Amino acid sequence: MSNKVIFNVDELFISVGIDVGADFSWMSIALPNQQFVGKPYKILHNSMDSLTAAVSKIKEAEELYSLESR
C-alpha cells in the first residue's frame, strides 16, 4: 500500500495566526506546507496604519501564492 498524500487544490489555503496581547499583537502567515511567509509582523492596536499594513500583507501573500487565507 502506498503512502501518497493527495491534496485537493480547493482545500489548500494560507493560514494567518495572530497572538493577541494587551497593546499589540503578532501576526504570522503560513503556507499549506507549514512554511512561514516572511517574518512575524507586529500589529499596534492603536494604529490604523499598522492594521491596514497587516491586511495588506495578507492580501500580498494571497496574490503571490494564488491562495485564499483562512
PAGUMI-603297 format. One record per residue: residue number from 1; residue in one letter; x, y, z of N, C-alpha, C in turn. Coordinates in steps of 0.001 Angstrom, whole numbers, plus 500000, padded with zeros to 6 digits. Atoms other than C-alpha are relative to their C-alpha. Example, Ala and Ser with C-alpha at 12.3 -4.5 7.8 and 13.67 -1.06 7.14 Angstrom:
<r resi="1" resn="A" n_X="500890" n_Y="498810" n_Z="500000" ca_X="512300" ca_Y="495500" ca_Z="507800" c_X="500900" c_Y="501200" c_Z="500000"/>
<r resi="2" resn="S" n_X="499180" n_Y="498810" n_Z="499940" ca_X="513670" ca_Y="498940" ca_Z="507140" c_X="499230" c_Y="501090" c_Z="500730"/>
END
This chain:
<r resi="1" resn="M" n_X="500840" n_Y="498823" n_Z="500000" ca_X="500000" ca_Y="500000" ca_Z="500000" c_X="500887" c_Y="501244" c_Z="500000"/>
<r resi="2" resn="S" n_X="499221" n_Y="498772" n_Z="500161" ca_X="501299" ca_Y="503445" ca_Z="499070" c_X="499625" c_Y="501037" c_Z="501057"/>
<r resi="3" resn="N" n_X="500237" n_Y="498923" n_Z="499031" ca_X="501661" ca_Y="506378" ca_Z="501474" c_X="499882" c_Y="501347" c_Z="499310"/>
<r resi="4" resn="K" n_X="500142" n_Y="498748" n_Z="500734" ca_X="500853" ca_Y="509004" ca_Z="498875" c_X="498917" c_Y="500861" c_Z="500637"/>
<r resi="5" resn="V" n_X="500976" n_Y="499043" n_Z="499492" ca_X="499091" ca_Y="512108" ca_Z="500114" c_X="499498" c_Y="500812" c_Z="498823"/>
<r resi="6" resn="I" n_X="500595" n_Y="499273" n_Z="501118" ca_X="496705" ca_Y="513675" ca_Z="497642" c_X="499230" c_Y="501189" c_Z="500560"/>
<r resi="7" resn="F" n_X="500683" n_Y="498789" n_Z="499563" ca_X="495558" ca_Y="517257" ca_Z="498115" c_X="499051" c_Y="500470" c_Z="498916"/>
<r resi="8" resn="N" n_X="500922" n_Y="499333" n_Z="500895" ca_X="492535" ca_Y="518828" ca_Z="496544" c_X="500402" c_Y="501473" c_Z="499996"/>
<r resi="9" resn="V" n_X="499531" n_Y="498618" n_Z="500086" ca_X="493702" ca_Y="522244" ca_Z="495302" c_X="499014" c_Y="500961" c_Z="500652"/>
<r resi="10" resn="D" n_X="501009" n_Y="499133" n_Z="499390" ca_X="490424" ca_Y="523762" ca_Z="496516" c_X="500095" c_Y="500016" c_Z="501526"/>
<r resi="11" resn="E" n_X="499879" n_Y="500084" n_Z="498545" ca_X="491335" ca_Y="522713" ca_Z="500070" c_X="501278" c_Y="500651" c_Z="500523"/>
<r resi="12" resn="L" n_X="498760" n_Y="499356" n_Z="499577" ca_X="494728" ca_Y="524473" ca_Z="500137" c_X="499741" c_Y="501471" c_Z="500286"/>
<r resi="13" resn="F" n_X="500204" n_Y="498606" n_Z="499640" ca_X="494834" ca_Y="527838" ca_Z="501868" c_X="501170" c_Y="500505" c_Z="500828"/>
<r resi="14" resn="I" n_X="499007" n_Y="499345" n_Z="499160" ca_X="497113" ca_Y="530294" ca_Z="503621" c_X="499402" c_Y="500143" c_Z="501394"/>
<r resi="15" resn="S" n_X="500452" n_Y="499833" n_Z="498613" ca_X="496843" ca_Y="530262" ca_Z="507419" c_X="500574" c_Y="501288" c_Z="500570"/>
<r resi="16" resn="V" n_X="499569" n_Y="498772" n_Z="499332" ca_X="497011" ca_Y="533529" ca_Z="509340" c_X="499788" c_Y="499797" c_Z="501494"/>
<r resi="17" resn="G" n_X="500076" n_Y="500158" n_Z="498552" ca_X="497813" ca_Y="533249" ca_Z="513026" c_X="500287" c_Y="501321" c_Z="500687"/>
<r resi="18" resn="I" n_X="499810" n_Y="498743" n_Z="499274" ca_X="497507" ca_Y="536151" ca_Z="515449" c_X="500072" c_Y="499702" c_Z="501492"/>
<r resi="19" resn="D" n_X="499809" n_Y="500105" n_Z="498552" ca_X="498870" ca_Y="536173" ca_Z="519001" c_X="499641" c_Y="501361" c_Z="500587"/>
<r resi="20" resn="V" n_X="500541" n_Y="498723" n_Z="499527" ca_X="496815" ca_Y="538883" ca_Z="520699" c_X="500531" c_Y="500329" c_Z="501394"/>
<r resi="21" resn="G" n_X="499534" n_Y="499488" n_Z="498712" ca_X="498320" ca_Y="540940" ca_Z="523516" c_X="499208" c_Y="501235" c_Z="500390"/>
<r resi="22" resn="A" n_X="500729" n_Y="498832" n_Z="499500" ca_X="497148" ca_Y="543945" ca_Z="525508" c_X="500202" c_Y="501229" c_Z="499120"/>
<r resi="23" resn="D" n_X="499697" n_Y="498787" n_Z="500762" ca_X="498888" ca_Y="546679" ca_Z="523490" c_X="500292" c_Y="499745" c_Z="498528"/>
<r resi="24" resn="F" n_X="499680" n_Y="500338" n_Z="501386" ca_X="499938" ca_Y="544879" ca_Z="520318" c_X="499818" c_Y="498499" c_Z="499801"/>
<r resi="25" resn="S" n_X="500126" n_Y="501412" n_Z="500359" ca_X="499614" ca_Y="541551" ca_Z="518502" c_X="501088" c_Y="499641" c_Z="499008"/>
<r resi="26" resn="W" n_X="499073" n_Y="500509" n_Z="501006" ca_X="501950" ca_Y="539396" ca_Z="516445" c_X="499208" c_Y="499182" c_Z="498992"/>
<r resi="27" resn="M" n_X="500680" n_Y="500737" n_Z="501057" ca_X="500752" ca_Y="538042" ca_Z="513092" c_X="501030" c_Y="499227" c_Z="499189"/>
<r resi="28" resn="S" n_X="499165" n_Y="500823" n_Z="500869" ca_X="502309" ca_Y="535186" ca_Z="511123" c_X="499130" c_Y="499414" c_Z="498903"/>
<r resi="29" resn="I" n_X="500698" n_Y="500580" n_Z="501146" ca_X="501341" ca_Y="533834" ca_Z="507719" c_X="500730" c_Y="498721" c_Z="499614"/>
<r resi="30" resn="A" n_X="499404" n_Y="501290" n_Z="500347" ca_X="501918" ca_Y="530167" ca_Z="506824" c_X="499344" c_Y="499429" c_Z="498747"/>
<r resi="31" resn="L" n_X="500472" n_Y="500679" n_Z="501204" ca_X="501603" ca_Y="528237" ca_Z="503569" c_X="499448" c_Y="498625" c_Z="500366"/>
<r resi="32" resn="P" n_X="500547" n_Y="501331" n_Z="499712" ca_X="499833" ca_Y="524862" ca_Z="503286" c_X="501065" c_Y="498981" c_Z="500433"/>
<r resi="33" resn="N" n_X="498930" n_Y="500924" n_Z="499615" ca_X="503223" ca_Y="523112" ca_Z="503675" c_X="500625" c_Y="500375" c_Z="501345"/>
<r resi="34" resn="Q" n_X="499600" n_Y="499537" n_Z="498669" ca_X="503622" ca_Y="524860" ca_Z="507072" c_X="501266" c_Y="500853" c_Z="499985"/>
<r resi="35" resn="Q" n_X="498861" n_Y="499089" n_Z="500120" ca_X="506392" ca_Y="527133" ca_Z="505784" c_X="499488" c_Y="501426" c_Z="500210"/>
<r resi="36" resn="F" n_X="500427" n_Y="498636" n_Z="499720" ca_X="506174" ca_Y="530692" ca_Z="507098" c_X="500383" c_Y="500949" c_Z="498873"/>
<r resi="37" resn="V" n_X="499764" n_Y="498966" n_Z="501001" ca_X="505936" ca_Y="533654" ca_Z="504731" c_X="500561" c_Y="501213" c_Z="500734"/>
<r resi="38" resn="G" n_X="499392" n_Y="498841" n_Z="499353" ca_X="508347" ca_Y="536360" ca_Z="505863" c_X="500150" c_Y="499830" c_Z="501498"/>
<r resi="39" resn="K" n_X="499830" n_Y="499980" n_Z="498549" ca_X="508838" ca_Y="537330" ca_Z="509478" c_X="498669" c_Y="500333" c_Z="500670"/>
<r resi="40" resn="P" n_X="501204" n_Y="499572" n_Z="499278" ca_X="506162" ca_Y="537751" ca_Z="512153" c_X="499876" c_Y="501523" c_Z="499954"/>
<r resi="41" resn="Y" n_X="500267" n_Y="498569" n_Z="500127" ca_X="504537" ca_Y="541178" ca_Z="511902" c_X="499318" c_Y="500512" c_Z="501266"/>
<r resi="42" resn="K" n_X="500560" n_Y="499402" n_Z="498788" ca_X="503817" ca_Y="543363" ca_Z="514932" c_X="498883" c_Y="500964" c_Z="499614"/>
<r resi="43" resn="I" n_X="501157" n_Y="499153" n_Z="500267" ca_X="500356" ca_Y="544951" ca_Z="514834" c_X="499727" c_Y="500844" c_Z="501243"/>
<r resi="44" resn="L" n_X="500314" n_Y="499091" n_Z="498902" ca_X="499822" ca_Y="548014" ca_Z="517018" c_X="498501" c_Y="500265" c_Z="500000"/>
<r resi="45" resn="H" n_X="501460" n_Y="499886" n_Z="499927" ca_X="496200" ca_Y="548115" ca_Z="518193" c_X="499493" c_Y="501432" c_Z="499834"/>
<r resi="46" resn="N" n_X="500451" n_Y="498601" n_Z="500051" ca_X="496044" ca_Y="551913" ca_Z="518370" c_X="500455" c_Y="500723" c_Z="498735"/>
<r resi="47" resn="S" n_X="499504" n_Y="499388" n_Z="501233" ca_X="497448" ca_Y="552498" ca_Z="514868" c_X="499251" c_Y="499438" c_Z="498790"/>
<r resi="48" resn="M" n_X="500728" n_Y="500432" n_Z="501195" ca_X="495182" ca_Y="552356" ca_Z="511822" c_X="500976" c_Y="499602" c_Z="498891"/>
<r resi="49" resn="D" n_X="498993" n_Y="500344" n_Z="501012" ca_X="498307" ca_Y="552305" ca_Z="509606" c_X="500525" c_Y="498578" c_Z="500211"/>
<r resi="50" resn="S" n_X="499505" n_Y="501335" n_Z="499681" ca_X="499544" ca_Y="549177" ca_Z="511389" c_X="498969" c_Y="498934" c_Z="499633"/>
<r resi="51" resn="L" n_X="501073" n_Y="500937" n_Z="500336" ca_X="496178" ca_Y="547434" ca_Z="510991" c_X="499832" c_Y="499872" c_Z="498487"/>
<r resi="52" resn="T" n_X="500114" n_Y="500005" n_Z="501461" ca_X="495963" ca_Y="548428" ca_Z="507325" c_X="501158" c_Y="499239" c_Z="499369"/>
<r resi="53" resn="A" n_X="498824" n_Y="500706" n_Z="500516" ca_X="499501" ca_Y="547144" ca_Z="506707" c_X="499867" c_Y="498492" c_Z="500212"/>
<r resi="54" resn="A" n_X="500195" n_Y="501428" n_Z="499739" ca_X="498593" ca_Y="543799" ca_Z="508297" c_X="499065" c_Y="499388" c_Z="498953"/>
<r resi="55" resn="V" n_X="500933" n_Y="500481" n_Z="501024" ca_X="495637" ca_Y="543387" ca_Z="505929" c_X="500697" c_Y="499948" c_Z="498640"/>
<r resi="56" resn="S" n_X="499261" n_Y="499969" n_Z="501268" ca_X="497896" ca_Y="544360" ca_Z="503005" c_X="500955" c_Y="498818" c_Z="499888"/>
<r resi="57" resn="K" n_X="499078" n_Y="501138" n_Z="500011" ca_X="500434" ca_Y="541686" ca_Z="503975" c_X="499260" c_Y="498698" c_Z="499703"/>
<r resi="58" resn="I" n_X="500799" n_Y="501193" n_Z="500274" ca_X="497704" ca_Y="539048" ca_Z="503952" c_X="499605" c_Y="499962" c_Z="498527"/>
<r resi="59" resn="K" n_X="500408" n_Y="499939" n_Z="501408" ca_X="496433" ca_Y="540189" ca_Z="500544" c_X="501184" c_Y="499754" c_Z="499067"/>
<r resi="60" resn="E" n_X="498795" n_Y="500230" n_Z="500804" ca_X="500002" ca_Y="540239" ca_Z="499148" c_X="500323" c_Y="498507" c_Z="499937"/>
<r resi="61" resn="A" n_X="499712" n_Y="501436" n_Z="499958" ca_X="500540" ca_Y="536628" ca_Z="500265" c_X="498972" c_Y="499222" c_Z="499183"/>
<r resi="62" resn="E" n_X="501043" n_Y="500664" n_Z="500788" ca_X="497199" ca_Y="535581" ca_Z="498748" c_X="500290" c_Y="500119" c_Z="498510"/>
<r resi="63" resn="E" n_X="499719" n_Y="499776" n_Z="501422" ca_X="498146" ca_Y="537108" ca_Z="495396" c_X="501281" c_Y="499299" c_Z="499570"/>
<r resi="64" resn="L" n_X="498707" n_Y="500592" n_Z="500345" ca_X="501757" ca_Y="535888" ca_Z="495454" c_X="499903" c_Y="498487" c_Z="499838"/>
<r resi="65" resn="Y" n_X="500093" n_Y="501461" n_Z="500021" ca_X="500801" ca_Y="532256" ca_Z="496131" c_X="498694" c_Y="499493" c_Z="499394"/>
<r resi="66" resn="S" n_X="501285" n_Y="500352" n_Z="500630" ca_X="497378" ca_Y="532287" ca_Z="494396" c_X="499151" c_Y="499101" c_Z="500900"/>
<r resi="67" resn="L" n_X="500794" n_Y="500740" n_Z="499025" ca_X="495685" ca_Y="531010" ca_Z="497550" c_X="499198" c_Y="500978" c_Z="500843"/>
<r resi="68" resn="E" n_X="500787" n_Y="499187" n_Z="499075" ca_X="492962" ca_Y="532340" ca_Z="499825" c_X="500501" c_Y="499757" c_Z="501418"/>
<r resi="69" resn="S" n_X="499606" n_Y="500174" n_Z="498597" ca_X="493543" ca_Y="532834" ca_Z="503534" c_X="498793" c_Y="499598" c_Z="500833"/>
<r resi="70" resn="R" n_X="501051" n_Y="500392" n_Z="499049" ca_X="491574" ca_Y="531378" ca_Z="506433" c_X="500509" c_Y="500247" c_Z="501384"/>
END
